Amino acid sequence: MIWKTWAPLRVKIFLWLAFRRRHWTADCRARHGLAREQCYLCDQATETIDHIIACCPYTREVWHHICQALGRQLPPATPTIHTFWRRLRSLWTGQQQQGLDTFFALVSWTIWKEKNARCFQDAYTTVSQLMPVIKAETDTWIQAGAHGLEFLATGA
């Protein structure tokens, strides 16, 4: 699913590394004997890539707003990125699934950048502040030729 998604190469590589659990999150650092930290987004659970992208309360709230805007019900939380992506994907059909794949990449990348901003720059964005950022990025990707994103809007 990653390589068929329309997204910049760096976003595809980000997702590929996420699926392989290769990002330097707290669980990875702990395996190397380094300090273990809570999630920078919610401060409620140990930071793992699956938590950040699939089940963090902050991320779930972002997806709740998105699904609500698109006229869909957010699926239940899942423990892995892959399962979460598949459940989201099942809410749409045909070309809309292709658009959802691209949108999943965009939203996951945006959430990852928010996590990094909190970690490295001590900059915090609320969910309501992040939604216009996601909308603007979506418009940019559509202008750049993202396949399928426009089908989400028309099929909502």
C-alpha positions in Angstrom: 0.0 0.0 0.0 2.8 2.4 0.8 4.5 2.4 -2.6 1.2 2.7 -4.6 0.3 5.8 -2.6 0.7 9.2 -4.2 3.0 11.0 -1.8 6.5 12.6 -1.8 9.2 10.0 -1.6 10.2 11.2 1.9 6.7 10.5 3.2 6.7 7.0 1.6 10.0 6.3 3.3 8.7 7.6 6.6 5.7 5.2 6.3 8.0 2.3 5.2 10.2 2.9 8.3 7.1 3.2 10.5 5.8 -0.2 9.2 9.2 -1.7 10.0 9.3 0.1 13.4 12.6 1.8 12.7 11.9 5.3 13.9 13.8 6.4 17.0 10.8 6.4 19.3 11.1 5.7 23.1 10.6 1.9 22.6 13.5 1.8 20.1 15.7 3.9 22.4 15.0 1.7 25.3 16.1 -1.4 23.4 19.5 0.4 23.1 19.7 1.2 26.8 18.6 4.8 26.4 16.0 6.7 28.3 12.4 5.8 27.8 9.9 8.6 27.4 6.2 9.2 27.3 4.4 10.2 24.0 5.0 13.8 23.2 1.5 14.2 21.8 -0.5 12.8 24.7 1.9 12.2 27.6 -0.2 9.2 28.5 1.7 6.2 27.1 5.1 5.0 26.0 6.1 6.5 22.7 6.0 4.0 19.9 5.4 4.6 16.2 2.2 2.5 16.4 1.0 4.6 19.3 1.8 7.9 17.6 0.1 7.0 14.3 -2.7 4.6 15.3 -3.8 5.0 18.9 -2.6 8.1 20.5 -5.6 10.2 21.9 -4.2 13.2 20.0 -4.1 11.3 16.7 -7.5 9.8 17.3 -9.0 13.2 17.8 -7.4 14.4 14.6 -8.9 11.4 12.7 -12.3 11.9 14.5 -12.5 15.4 13.1 -11.5 14.3 9.7 -13.9 11.4 9.5 -16.7 13.6 10.8 -16.0 16.1 8.1 -16.0 13.4 5.5 -19.3 11.9 6.8 -17.7 8.7 8.2 -17.5 7.1 11.6 -14.0 6.7 13.0 -13.2 2.9 13.4 -12.2 1.6 16.8 -8.6 2.1 18.0 -6.1 -0.6 16.8 -2.7 -1.5 18.1 -0.8 -1.2 14.8 -0.5 1.3 12.0 -1.2 -1.4 9.4 -4.5 -2.5 11.0 -5.6 1.2 11.5 -4.9 2.0 7.9 -6.8 -1.0 6.7 -9.8 -0.2 8.9 -9.9 3.4 7.7 -9.5 2.2 4.1 -12.5 0.0 4.5 -14.8 3.0 5.0 -14.4 3.9 1.3 -14.6 2.1 -2.0 -13.0 2.3 -5.4 -10.9 5.4 -6.2 -11.8 6.9 -2.8 -9.6 4.2 -1.2 -6.7 5.4 -3.3 -7.4 8.9 -2.1 -7.6 7.6 1.5 -4.2 6.0 1.1 -2.7 9.3 0.0 -4.6 11.1 2.8 -3.4 8.6 5.4 0.2 9.3 4.3 -0.4 13.0 4.5 -2.0 13.0 8.0 0.5 10.5 9.4 3.4 12.7 8.1 1.8 15.8 9.6 1.3 14.1 13.0 4.9 12.9 12.9 6.1 16.5 12.2 3.9 17.7 15.1 5.5 15.1 17.4 9.0 16.3 16.3 8.1 20.0 16.8 7.1 19.2 20.3 10.2 17.1 21.0 12.8 19.4 19.3 11.3 22.8 19.3 9.0 22.8 22.3 6.2 24.0 20.0 2.7 22.8 20.6 -0.2 22.8 18.2 -3.7 21.9 19.3 -5.9 19.6 17.2 -8.1 22.6 16.1 -4.9 24.4 15.0 -3.6 21.4 13.2 -6.8 20.9 11.1 -6.2 24.0 8.9 -2.6 22.8 8.4 -3.8 19.5 7.2 -6.3 21.2 4.8 -3.6 23.5 3.4 -1.2 20.5 2.9 -4.0 18.6 1.2 -4.6 21.5 -1.2 -0.9 21.6 -1.9 -0.7 17.9 -2.6 -3.8 18.1 -4.9 -2.1 21.0 -6.8 1.1 18.9 -7.1 -0.9 16.1 -8.7 -1.9 13.8 -5.8 -4.1 11.1 -7.3 -7.3 10.4 -5.4 -7.5 13.1 -2.9 -10.2 15.0 -4.8 -12.3 11.8 -4.8 -12.5 11.9 -1.0 -14.1 15.4 -1.1 -16.6 14.4 -3.8 -17.5 11.1 -2.1 -18.0 12.5 1.4 
